[in-house]
Amino acid sequence: MNIFLPRAVIFDWDNTLVDSWGAISEAINFVRARYGLPTWNRQEVLANCTRSARESFPDWFGDKWQTAREEFYDHFGKVRQRAGIHPTDGAVDLLAWLYESKIPALVVSNKSGHVLREEAVQIGWTNLFASIVGAGDAARDKPAREHADRALTLAGLQAGADILFIGDSESDVLCARNADCTPFLIGTQEEAQKLKVALFAADCGEVLERLSKLYEH
């Protein structure tokens, strides 16, 4: 499949548009240590933290999962204030180009909805998105299609193959397919082949380079 000019673009948040994994890693390891669980390195955090807390925490913490979730977000908030969040390579320019080109941008993330929107305010991007939907905002979280459908509904859009869903994980790819959108992986060719994704790029800067060339034609 060749890249095409989309009707809209749905983005994952962490590791796609922003890098806050340092804060996430510190917070999740803080809570895991409190409950006697082994801590994870960065790659293990990236691999294990793709589901929302309401889906993953019961598996990790059993009947104490709600308390553990509260402790996680409390610690994450403290760490985030210290470490901040940072745009990934090319994210600022890609979002600005989509905004100027009148192509709606949406966010679908398994980060808690209120935390997600706080971060969008913190980084100054709120006005760039037609909707920002996080964990708990829909009946089910990513990769369920209800999550993407909620974001699309808030933006006044309907799902379709002419909408790109850009993300870095299998959860994003599955959500795109479940919602009848086209997955676009931020990752390597090897990862794309493993997930059977035709469209992929190393980062948002490469996505912009390819989309802007289409727009010129």
Secondary structure, DSSP 4 states (H G I P E B T S, - for coil): ------SEEEE--BTTTEE-HHHHHHHHHHHHHHTTPPP--HHHHHHHTTS-HHHHHHHHHGGGHHHHHHHHHHHHHHHHHHH--EEPTTHHHHHHHHHHTT--EEEEEEEEHHHHHHHHHHHT-GGG-SEEEEETSSSS-TTSHHHHHHHHHHTT----TTEEEEESSHHHHHHHHHTT-EEEEES-HHHHHHHT-SEEESSHHHHHHHHHHHHH-
